[in-house]
Amino acid sequence: MTVFARGRRLRQERTGFQLYNAAVAAARDAFFYTELGVPDTLDGRFDLVGLHVGLVIRRLRRDETAEAAAVAQKLFDAMFADMDITLREIGVGDMSVAKRVRAMWEAFHGRSMAYDLALESGNLAELRDALARNVWRGEPAPGAGRLAAIVRAADAALAGQASDALLAGKVSFPSPAAA
């Protein structure tokens, strides 16, 4: 590997972690948990982090460039590196961490596909239903409609953000209270 390629890879990894940290910060907004009733549990937080990461990956994929695809992959890698560390920190045994992370990856992938389809179709009810099913896990989901509106607003806001900023690790999510 050339020094240039290694430098580019390191820059993309750093960018992936910067975007991931921004997604985590957005997902931790207390509004989701206090006003919408998202469960403030490991699963609830995972779902909101995955939702925000998925929105950024969706935005990066719209660029259809090798650089954006590489950064999207590094963002995904950053998320699941963090999930691995988190599971270990909460005491999940080494032998089962890989299995749990794989299950999380599969959940993330399925949810992202469902949200993408609903966003592409513009069907807010379909998005609301997917969010209710996944975030609230079959429990009553009184905040699902509002969360669907927030997701649609965030997707539109991300669509308007410059590629150069995203590829430099800068992303901005709108306030969920404003949607």
N, C-alpha and C positions, 0 to 999 in steps of 0.2 A: 504494500500500500504506500502510495506516495505521501509525502508530508502534506501536500495540498489536500488530498482526499481525507487524510486523518484529521486535519484542521477543520474541514467542512463537516465531517461526521461529528466532531466534538461540538462545533457550533450548533448543529442541528439537535444534538442531545440537550444542550443547554437551553435552546429555544423550546424544546419539548417540555422540559421541566418548568420553564417560566410560564408557559401556557397552562400547564397542569396546575401550578400553584394559583394562577388567576382563576381557573375553573373551581378549584377547591374553595377559594375565598368567596366566590359568588355563591357556591352551593351551601356555604355555612351561614348565609344571611339568615338571621333569626326570624325574619318574616315568614319563611317557608314553614318553620316549625310552630311558631306561635299563632300566626294568622290563618295559615292554610291547613294546619293539623298534620303536616307530614310527620310520620313517626320519628322521634329523635332517638333513633337506635342505630346500631351498626348498619343494619339493612337499609333504613331510611336514608342515612347519610351516604351510603354507597350508591343508592339510586339517584340521589341528587348530584353527586359528584359525576357519576356516569352520564347523567343527562347533560350536564354542562360540558363535559369532555366530548361527548358525542356531537353536540352542537358545534364545537370548534372544529372537530374533525370534518363534519359536514361542510363547514365553510371552506376549510382548506382544500377539500376535494373539488370544490367548484372551480378552483384555479386550473386544474388539469395540467400542472407542471410537475416535473420530477422533484423539484425542491419542495413544493407544497406537499407532495405525497410522502417524501422522506420525513418532513417535519410532523405530518399527521401520524406516521408510524412511531416516531420518537415520543410524541405525546401519549399515544397508546402505551408504549413501553414504560414511560414514566408513571402512568397510572397504575399499571400492574406491578411495577417494582415497589411502589408505595403500598399496594395492597398486600404484597408478600411481607413486607416489613411490619405492617400493622397487625397482620395475623400472628406473626411471631411475637410481637410485643404484648398482645393480649393473651398469650400463652397457648396458642395452637401448636401442637407438637410438630416437629420437623417432618415426620413421616406423612402427615396429612396436609401440610401447607400447599404442596404442589397440586393436590387434588382439589382443594378448596379454591385456589387461584384459578384453576381451569374452569371450575363451575362458575366463578365470578366472570371470567372471560366470556363464557357461553351466554350467561345472563346479559352481560353488557351488549354483546353482539345481537342477540334477539331483540332486546329493548331498542337498540339503535335502529334496527331495521324497521320495527313497528312505528317508531316516531318519525323516521324518514318518510315512510310511505304516507303517513297521515299529513305530514307537512307538505309533501309534494302534491298531494291531492287537494290540499286546502280544507280538508274535512276536520273542522274543530271538534265535532262530536267523536270522531274516530280517535283523534289525539287524546281527548279527555278520557275516553274509555281505556285506551292503552295505558295512560298514566295512572288511572284508578286501579287497574288490574296489577300493575307493576309496583308502583310506589306504595300503595296502601295494601297490597297483597290480599285483595278480596274483602278487606274490612270496609266499613262505610268511609266514603271518600268525599266529604262535603267540599273540599278545596280543589278537587280535580278540574273542574271547569275553569276556575281562576288560574290554576297552574298551566292549563292548556293555553290560555291567553298569554300568560307570561312567556311560555316557551315560544309561541309564535312571534311575539314581540322581540324576544332575544334572537331568534333566527333571522328576523328582518334586520335587526341592528348589526348583527355579525356580517350579514350580506353586504352592508354598506361600509364595512371597515376595510381599509386599504391592505392589499396583500403584503406590501413591504412592511407594514407595522406587524402583521401577524408573523411573518417570517423573521422578524426581529424579536419575537416573544412578547409582543404587546397586544393585548386583547382587552376589550371593555364590554362588560355585560350591563344592560340597563338595570336600574333598581326594580326589583320585583314589585314593590309597592306602587310604582308608577304605571304598571301595565294594566 
